[in-house]
């Protein structure tokens, strides 16, 4: 009697089956070949299955991460280096890494990074879907890609990395021209996705985390709008300098798939790697702000802010507040800051709430880091305060933005009006 142990792999579990047969005649040869044929057509075998490979741990949650890269703009040359860095860092396990990329002149594709295992040690890129020329800054396209990703590659947990231009809650184009309504997220042939459209494109409570590899995403207006979409957000109060996370993707991408530890620790490990990298640079390149937001206490913050807004407070002196943008460097007129440190703002307008807000922020901003300066030679600023959240403050010189601000969910839920 001879026994053959076969390792079967499917979307959710790795199992073993022992098949026995009598080793008495030539049928043994046929059975062996037939069994090998069955193995070859089993999903996933061609990339990562062998007799002595244990495969993913069935006791740990599986996780699918979609990287959405809208590069049909002046960021196009960053897309391929990012994908290559992720490919080099990929290892087979309980996760699936999908990359949607739209590169100027090349069209949009959905890719999957595979390999990185015993049978196929060298990770490789598989094309899942060719979209052709498409507007990746469209909320409908974003929703379509996200739904396709989770339907084709189901998992127990999901994460999203979003790479493109961004300006938080601001209406499309408003960062460079405050007389317009906004800019928000993505940029494709001069079209941009508003924050509200991005929020509506995502399902409720589906994501463990969203990582924004983008500028000016730590606004309380932005994270509050996404509070029912994800457990955690990794954001930046200031701009994110090129090449973003590219230098750490090779060494750190797998830290986002380690479901043996908590999601917040996944993000802390990833963010810490990025900050360590930036801290080792010199000059203007040593510029970064990064924070991790736990979304479950954001409604408590909104309730407290509404209470503050119903009381008499000191009018803010914006020229004395820490800000995180570079007025005038975007072609904006009037050149006024629009992203102010949240804690600094509270300290100035209502000192009696300072301690309470600080304690609440400690529950919301669970990790943060910032360099001492940000682009000091290119219209930048010193960073003396960094709470990990920013806030917009209405200014009479920005009437159009002030009107647009009143349409944000944060304003509606915190206003005394």
Helices and strands as residue ranges (DSSP letters): E 2-9, E 14-21, H 27-41, H 45-48, E 63-71, H 76-89, E 95-103, E 107-114, E 124-132, H 139-152, E 157-163, E 185-188, E 191-193, H 195-201, E 207-213, H 220-225, E 230-235, H 246-252, G 253-256, H 263-279, G 283-285, E 289-294, G 295-297, H 298-309, G 318-320, E 340-341, H 342-349, G 351-353, H 354-364, E 365-370, E 373-374, E 381-382, E 390-391, H 399-405, H 409-414
